[in-house]
Amino acid sequence: MIGGNLVAEDNMKARTIVEIFGQKYTVIGTETSSHIRSVAAMVDEKMRDIQQYNAVLDTKQLAVLTAVNLMNEYLKTKEELEKLQQQIRKEDK
C-alpha cells in the first residue's frame, strides 16, 4: 500500500480515496478497495482514541504516536503468532 497522490506504475494497482482524521488520501495498492477502506477506518479510529487521552497533540504528533501504538500492537501479535506456530510444530512432532 502506498499513500499520497502517486501514479500507479502497474495497471493491477487500484486507487482508493479514504479519509483519516478529517484528511482525504489517495491510496494506491494491490489490495481491494474494501480492504484499504477498512485499514483507513482502523487508523482513523486509533487516532481518535489516542486523541481522547492526548488532546494537546497536533496532527503530526498524533500520527506518529498512532504509528508507534500500531507497530507495538503488530509486534505483539507477530510474537504471539510465532509462539503459536512453535507450539504447533512441537505438537506435530
TIBA-179433 format. One record per residue: residue in one letter; residue number from 0; chain; x, y, z of N, C-alpha, C in turn. Coordinates in steps of 0.2 Angstrom, whole numbers, always signed. Example, Ala and Ser with C-alpha at 12.3 -4.5 7.8 and 13.67 -1.06 7.14 Angstrom:
<lotis>
<loti type="a" seq="0" mol="A" n_east="+66" n_north="-28" n_up="+39" ca_east="+62" ca_north="-22" ca_up="+39" c_east="+66" c_north="-16" c_up="+39"/>
<loti type="s" seq="1" mol="A" n_east="+64" n_north="-11" n_up="+35" ca_east="+68" ca_north="-5" ca_up="+36" c_east="+64" c_north="+0" c_up="+39"/>
</lotis>
This chain:
<lotis>
<loti type="m" seq="0" mol="A" n_east="+4" n_north="-6" n_up="+0" ca_east="+0" ca_north="+0" ca_up="+0" c_east="+4" c_north="+6" c_up="+0"/>
<loti type="i" seq="1" mol="A" n_east="+3" n_north="+11" n_up="-4" ca_east="+7" ca_north="+17" ca_up="-4" c_east="+2" c_north="+23" c_up="-3"/>
<loti type="g" seq="2" mol="A" n_east="+4" n_north="+28" n_up="+1" ca_east="+0" ca_north="+34" ca_up="+2" c_east="+2" c_north="+39" c_up="-2"/>
<loti type="g" seq="3" mol="A" n_east="-2" n_north="+44" n_up="-3" ca_east="-1" ca_north="+50" ca_up="-7" c_east="-4" c_north="+50" c_up="-13"/>
<loti type="n" seq="4" mol="A" n_east="-3" n_north="+55" n_up="-17" ca_east="-5" ca_north="+55" ca_up="-24" c_east="+0" c_north="+53" c_up="-29"/>
<loti type="l" seq="5" mol="A" n_east="+2" n_north="+47" n_up="-29" ca_east="+7" ca_north="+44" ca_up="-33" c_east="+4" c_north="+41" c_up="-39"/>
<loti type="v" seq="6" mol="A" n_east="+7" n_north="+41" n_up="-45" ca_east="+5" ca_north="+37" ca_up="-51" c_east="+6" c_north="+30" c_up="-51"/>
<loti type="a" seq="7" mol="A" n_east="+1" n_north="+26" n_up="-52" ca_east="+2" ca_north="+19" ca_up="-52" c_east="+7" c_north="+16" c_up="-58"/>
<loti type="e" seq="8" mol="A" n_east="+12" n_north="+13" n_up="-56" ca_east="+16" ca_north="+10" ca_up="-61" c_east="+13" c_north="+4" c_up="-64"/>
<loti type="d" seq="9" mol="A" n_east="+9" n_north="+0" n_up="-61" ca_east="+6" ca_north="-6" ca_up="-63" c_east="-1" c_north="-5" c_up="-64"/>
<loti type="n" seq="10" mol="A" n_east="-4" n_north="-8" n_up="-69" ca_east="-11" ca_north="-7" ca_up="-70" c_east="-15" c_north="-11" c_up="-65"/>
<loti type="m" seq="11" mol="A" n_east="-12" n_north="-16" n_up="-62" ca_east="-15" ca_north="-20" ca_up="-57" c_east="-17" c_north="-16" c_up="-50"/>
<loti type="k" seq="12" mol="A" n_east="-14" n_north="-10" n_up="-49" ca_east="-15" ca_north="-7" ca_up="-43" c_east="-21" c_north="-2" c_up="-44"/>
<loti type="a" seq="13" mol="A" n_east="-25" n_north="-2" n_up="-38" ca_east="-31" ca_north="+2" ca_up="-38" c_east="-30" c_north="+8" c_up="-34"/>
<loti type="r" seq="14" mol="A" n_east="-34" n_north="+13" n_up="-36" ca_east="-34" ca_north="+19" ca_up="-32" c_east="-40" c_north="+19" c_up="-27"/>
<loti type="t" seq="15" mol="A" n_east="-39" n_north="+21" n_up="-21" ca_east="-45" ca_north="+21" ca_up="-17" c_east="-44" c_north="+28" c_up="-13"/>
<loti type="i" seq="16" mol="A" n_east="-49" n_north="+32" n_up="-13" ca_east="-49" ca_north="+38" ca_up="-9" c_east="-52" c_north="+36" c_up="-2"/>
<loti type="v" seq="17" mol="A" n_east="-48" n_north="+38" n_up="+4" ca_east="-50" ca_north="+37" ca_up="+10" c_east="-50" c_north="+43" c_up="+14"/>
<loti type="e" seq="18" mol="A" n_east="-53" n_north="+43" n_up="+20" ca_east="-52" ca_north="+49" ca_up="+24" c_east="-50" c_north="+47" c_up="+31"/>
<loti type="i" seq="19" mol="A" n_east="-45" n_north="+50" n_up="+34" ca_east="-42" ca_north="+48" ca_up="+40" c_east="-41" c_north="+54" c_up="+44"/>
<loti type="f" seq="20" mol="A" n_east="-44" n_north="+55" n_up="+50" ca_east="-44" ca_north="+60" ca_up="+54" c_east="-45" c_north="+67" c_up="+50"/>
<loti type="g" seq="21" mol="A" n_east="-51" n_north="+67" n_up="+46" ca_east="-53" ca_north="+73" ca_up="+43" c_east="-49" c_north="+75" c_up="+37"/>
<loti type="q" seq="22" mol="A" n_east="-44" n_north="+71" n_up="+35" ca_east="-40" ca_north="+72" ca_up="+29" c_east="-41" c_north="+67" c_up="+24"/>
<loti type="k" seq="23" mol="A" n_east="-42" n_north="+69" n_up="+17" ca_east="-43" ca_north="+64" ca_up="+12" c_east="-36" c_north="+62" c_up="+9"/>
<loti type="y" seq="24" mol="A" n_east="-35" n_north="+55" n_up="+8" ca_east="-29" ca_north="+52" ca_up="+5" c_east="-31" c_north="+48" c_up="-1"/>
<loti type="t" seq="25" mol="A" n_east="-27" n_north="+48" n_up="-6" ca_east="-27" ca_north="+43" ca_up="-11" c_east="-22" c_north="+37" c_up="-10"/>
<loti type="v" seq="26" mol="A" n_east="-25" n_north="+31" n_up="-9" ca_east="-20" ca_north="+26" ca_up="-8" c_east="-20" c_north="+21" c_up="-14"/>
<loti type="i" seq="27" mol="A" n_east="-14" n_north="+20" n_up="-16" ca_east="-13" ca_north="+16" ca_up="-22" c_east="-10" c_north="+9" c_up="-20"/>
<loti type="g" seq="28" mol="A" n_east="-13" n_north="+3" n_up="-22" ca_east="-11" ca_north="-3" ca_up="-20" c_east="-14" c_north="-9" c_up="-23"/>
<loti type="t" seq="29" mol="A" n_east="-12" n_north="-15" n_up="-22" ca_east="-15" ca_north="-21" ca_up="-25" c_east="-20" c_north="-24" c_up="-21"/>
<loti type="e" seq="30" mol="A" n_east="-21" n_north="-21" n_up="-15" ca_east="-27" ca_north="-24" ca_up="-11" c_east="-33" c_north="-21" c_up="-13"/>
<loti type="t" seq="31" mol="A" n_east="-39" n_north="-24" n_up="-11" ca_east="-45" ca_north="-22" ca_up="-13" c_east="-47" c_north="-15" c_up="-10"/>
<loti type="s" seq="32" mol="A" n_east="-51" n_north="-12" n_up="-13" ca_east="-53" ca_north="-5" ca_up="-11" c_east="-57" c_north="-6" c_up="-4"/>
<loti type="s" seq="33" mol="A" n_east="-60" n_north="-12" n_up="-3" ca_east="-64" ca_north="-13" ca_up="+4" c_east="-58" c_north="-14" c_up="+9"/>
<loti type="h" seq="34" mol="A" n_east="-53" n_north="-17" n_up="+7" ca_east="-48" ca_north="-19" ca_up="+12" c_east="-44" c_north="-12" c_up="+14"/>
<loti type="i" seq="35" mol="A" n_east="-43" n_north="-8" n_up="+9" ca_east="-40" ca_north="-2" ca_up="+10" c_east="-44" c_north="+3" c_up="+15"/>
<loti type="r" seq="36" mol="A" n_east="-50" n_north="+3" n_up="+13" ca_east="-55" ca_north="+7" ca_up="+17" c_east="-55" c_north="+4" c_up="+24"/>
<loti type="s" seq="37" mol="A" n_east="-55" n_north="-2" n_up="+25" ca_east="-55" ca_north="-5" ca_up="+32" c_east="-49" c_north="-3" c_up="+36"/>
<loti type="v" seq="38" mol="A" n_east="-43" n_north="-3" n_up="+32" ca_east="-37" ca_north="-1" ca_up="+36" c_east="-37" c_north="+6" c_up="+38"/>
<loti type="a" seq="39" mol="A" n_east="-40" n_north="+10" n_up="+33" ca_east="-40" ca_north="+18" ca_up="+34" c_east="-45" c_north="+19" c_up="+40"/>
<loti type="a" seq="40" mol="A" n_east="-50" n_north="+15" n_up="+40" ca_east="-55" ca_north="+16" ca_up="+46" c_east="-52" c_north="+14" c_up="+53"/>
<loti type="m" seq="41" mol="A" n_east="-48" n_north="+9" n_up="+53" ca_east="-45" ca_north="+7" ca_up="+59" c_east="-40" c_north="+12" c_up="+61"/>
<loti type="v" seq="42" mol="A" n_east="-36" n_north="+15" n_up="+56" ca_east="-31" ca_north="+20" ca_up="+58" c_east="-35" c_north="+26" c_up="+61"/>
<loti type="d" seq="43" mol="A" n_east="-40" n_north="+28" n_up="+57" ca_east="-44" ca_north="+34" ca_up="+60" c_east="-47" c_north="+33" c_up="+67"/>
<loti type="e" seq="44" mol="A" n_east="-49" n_north="+27" n_up="+68" ca_east="-52" ca_north="+25" ca_up="+75" c_east="-46" c_north="+26" c_up="+80"/>
<loti type="k" seq="45" mol="A" n_east="-40" n_north="+23" n_up="+78" ca_east="-35" ca_north="+23" ca_up="+83" c_east="-33" c_north="+30" c_up="+84"/>
<loti type="m" seq="46" mol="A" n_east="-32" n_north="+34" n_up="+79" ca_east="-30" ca_north="+41" ca_up="+80" c_east="-35" c_north="+45" c_up="+85"/>
<loti type="r" seq="47" mol="A" n_east="-42" n_north="+43" n_up="+84" ca_east="-47" ca_north="+47" ca_up="+88" c_east="-46" c_north="+44" c_up="+95"/>
<loti type="d" seq="48" mol="A" n_east="-45" n_north="+38" n_up="+96" ca_east="-44" ca_north="+35" ca_up="+103" c_east="-39" c_north="+38" c_up="+106"/>
<loti type="i" seq="49" mol="A" n_east="-33" n_north="+39" n_up="+103" ca_east="-27" ca_north="+42" ca_up="+106" c_east="-28" c_north="+49" c_up="+108"/>
<loti type="q" seq="50" mol="A" n_east="-31" n_north="+53" n_up="+103" ca_east="-33" ca_north="+60" ca_up="+104" c_east="-37" c_north="+61" c_up="+110"/>
<loti type="q" seq="51" mol="A" n_east="-41" n_north="+57" n_up="+112" ca_east="-45" ca_north="+57" ca_up="+118" c_east="-41" c_north="+58" c_up="+124"/>
<loti type="y" seq="52" mol="A" n_east="-35" n_north="+55" n_up="+124" ca_east="-31" ca_north="+55" ca_up="+130" c_east="-25" c_north="+60" c_up="+129"/>
<loti type="n" seq="53" mol="A" n_east="-24" n_north="+63" n_up="+123" ca_east="-19" ca_north="+67" ca_up="+122" c_east="-21" c_north="+73" c_up="+118"/>
<loti type="a" seq="54" mol="A" n_east="-26" n_north="+77" n_up="+120" ca_east="-29" ca_north="+82" ca_up="+117" c_east="-25" c_north="+88" c_up="+114"/>
<loti type="v" seq="55" mol="A" n_east="-19" n_north="+88" n_up="+118" ca_east="-14" ca_north="+94" ca_up="+116" c_east="-10" c_north="+92" c_up="+110"/>
<loti type="l" seq="56" mol="A" n_east="-10" n_north="+86" n_up="+108" ca_east="-5" ca_north="+84" ca_up="+102" c_east="-8" c_north="+87" c_up="+96"/>
<loti type="d" seq="57" mol="A" n_east="-3" n_north="+90" n_up="+91" ca_east="-5" ca_north="+92" ca_up="+85" c_east="-6" c_north="+85" c_up="+80"/>
<loti type="t" seq="58" mol="A" n_east="-8" n_north="+86" n_up="+74" ca_east="-10" ca_north="+80" ca_up="+70" c_east="-4" c_north="+76" c_up="+68"/>
<loti type="k" seq="59" mol="A" n_east="+2" n_north="+80" n_up="+67" ca_east="+8" ca_north="+76" ca_up="+66" c_east="+10" c_north="+72" c_up="+72"/>
<loti type="q" seq="60" mol="A" n_east="+10" n_north="+75" n_up="+78" ca_east="+12" ca_north="+71" ca_up="+84" c_east="+7" c_north="+65" c_up="+85"/>
<loti type="l" seq="61" mol="A" n_east="+1" n_north="+66" n_up="+84" ca_east="-4" ca_north="+61" ca_up="+85" c_east="-3" c_north="+56" c_up="+80"/>
<loti type="a" seq="62" mol="A" n_east="-1" n_north="+57" n_up="+73" ca_east="+0" ca_north="+52" ca_up="+68" c_east="+6" c_north="+48" c_up="+70"/>
<loti type="v" seq="63" mol="A" n_east="+11" n_north="+51" n_up="+73" ca_east="+17" ca_north="+47" ca_up="+75" c_east="+16" c_north="+43" c_up="+81"/>
<loti type="l" seq="64" mol="A" n_east="+12" n_north="+45" n_up="+86" ca_east="+10" ca_north="+41" ca_up="+92" c_east="+6" c_north="+36" c_up="+89"/>
<loti type="t" seq="65" mol="A" n_east="+1" n_north="+37" n_up="+85" ca_east="-3" ca_north="+31" ca_up="+82" c_east="+1" c_north="+26" c_up="+79"/>
<loti type="a" seq="66" mol="A" n_east="+6" n_north="+28" n_up="+75" ca_east="+10" ca_north="+23" ca_up="+71" c_east="+14" c_north="+19" c_up="+76"/>
<loti type="v" seq="67" mol="A" n_east="+17" n_north="+22" n_up="+82" ca_east="+20" ca_north="+19" ca_up="+87" c_east="+16" c_north="+14" c_up="+90"/>
<loti type="n" seq="68" mol="A" n_east="+10" n_north="+16" n_up="+92" ca_east="+5" ca_north="+11" ca_up="+95" c_east="+3" c_north="+5" c_up="+91"/>
<loti type="l" seq="69" mol="A" n_east="+2" n_north="+7" n_up="+84" ca_east="+0" ca_north="+1" ca_up="+80" c_east="+6" c_north="-3" c_up="+78"/>
<loti type="m" seq="70" mol="A" n_east="+12" n_north="-1" n_up="+78" ca_east="+18" ca_north="-5" ca_up="+77" c_east="+19" c_north="-9" c_up="+83"/>
<loti type="n" seq="71" mol="A" n_east="+18" n_north="-7" n_up="+89" ca_east="+18" ca_north="-11" ca_up="+95" c_east="+13" c_north="-16" c_up="+95"/>
<loti type="e" seq="72" mol="A" n_east="+7" n_north="-15" n_up="+93" ca_east="+2" ca_north="-20" ca_up="+93" c_east="+4" c_north="-25" c_up="+88"/>
<loti type="y" seq="73" mol="A" n_east="+6" n_north="-23" n_up="+82" ca_east="+9" ca_north="-28" ca_up="+77" c_east="+14" c_north="-32" c_up="+79"/>
<loti type="l" seq="74" mol="A" n_east="+19" n_north="-30" n_up="+83" ca_east="+25" ca_north="-34" ca_up="+85" c_east="+22" c_north="-39" c_up="+90"/>
<loti type="k" seq="75" mol="A" n_east="+18" n_north="-37" n_up="+95" ca_east="+15" ca_north="-41" ca_up="+100" c_east="+11" c_north="-47" c_up="+96"/>
<loti type="t" seq="76" mol="A" n_east="+7" n_north="-45" n_up="+91" ca_east="+3" ca_north="-50" ca_up="+88" c_east="+8" c_north="-55" c_up="+84"/>
<loti type="k" seq="77" mol="A" n_east="+13" n_north="-52" n_up="+81" ca_east="+18" ca_north="-56" ca_up="+77" c_east="+22" c_north="-61" c_up="+82"/>
<loti type="e" seq="78" mol="A" n_east="+24" n_north="-59" n_up="+88" ca_east="+27" ca_north="-63" ca_up="+93" c_east="+22" c_north="-69" c_up="+95"/>
<loti type="e" seq="79" mol="A" n_east="+16" n_north="-67" n_up="+96" ca_east="+11" ca_north="-72" ca_up="+98" c_east="+10" c_north="-77" c_up="+93"/>
<loti type="l" seq="80" mol="A" n_east="+10" n_north="-75" n_up="+87" ca_east="+9" ca_north="-79" ca_up="+81" c_east="+15" c_north="-84" c_up="+81"/>
<loti type="e" seq="81" mol="A" n_east="+21" n_north="-82" n_up="+81" ca_east="+27" ca_north="-86" ca_up="+81" c_east="+27" c_north="-91" c_up="+87"/>
<loti type="k" seq="82" mol="A" n_east="+25" n_north="-89" n_up="+93" ca_east="+24" ca_north="-94" ca_up="+98" c_east="+19" c_north="-99" c_up="+97"/>
<loti type="l" seq="83" mol="A" n_east="+14" n_north="-97" n_up="+94" ca_east="+8" ca_north="-102" ca_up="+92" c_east="+11" c_north="-107" c_up="+87"/>
<loti type="q" seq="84" mol="A" n_east="+15" n_north="-104" n_up="+82" ca_east="+17" ca_north="-108" ca_up="+77" c_east="+23" c_north="-113" c_up="+80"/>
<loti type="q" seq="85" mol="A" n_east="+27" n_north="-111" n_up="+84" ca_east="+32" ca_north="-116" ca_up="+88" c_east="+28" c_north="-121" c_up="+91"/>
<loti type="q" seq="86" mol="A" n_east="+23" n_north="-119" n_up="+95" ca_east="+19" ca_north="-124" ca_up="+99" c_east="+16" c_north="-129" c_up="+94"/>
<loti type="i" seq="87" mol="A" n_east="+13" n_north="-127" n_up="+88" ca_east="+10" ca_north="-132" ca_up="+83" c_east="+16" c_north="-137" c_up="+81"/>
<loti type="r" seq="88" mol="A" n_east="+22" n_north="-134" n_up="+79" ca_east="+27" ca_north="-138" ca_up="+77" c_east="+29" c_north="-143" c_up="+82"/>
<loti type="k" seq="89" mol="A" n_east="+29" n_north="-141" n_up="+88" ca_east="+31" ca_north="-146" ca_up="+94" c_east="+26" c_north="-151" c_up="+94"/>
<loti type="e" seq="90" mol="A" n_east="+19" n_north="-150" n_up="+94" ca_east="+14" ca_north="-154" ca_up="+94" c_east="+14" c_north="-159" c_up="+88"/>
<loti type="d" seq="91" mol="A" n_east="+16" n_north="-157" n_up="+82" ca_east="+16" ca_north="-161" ca_up="+76" c_east="+22" c_north="-166" c_up="+76"/>
<loti type="k" seq="92" mol="A" n_east="+27" n_north="-165" n_up="+81" ca_east="+32" ca_north="-170" ca_up="+81" c_east="+31" c_north="-176" c_up="+85"/>
</lotis>
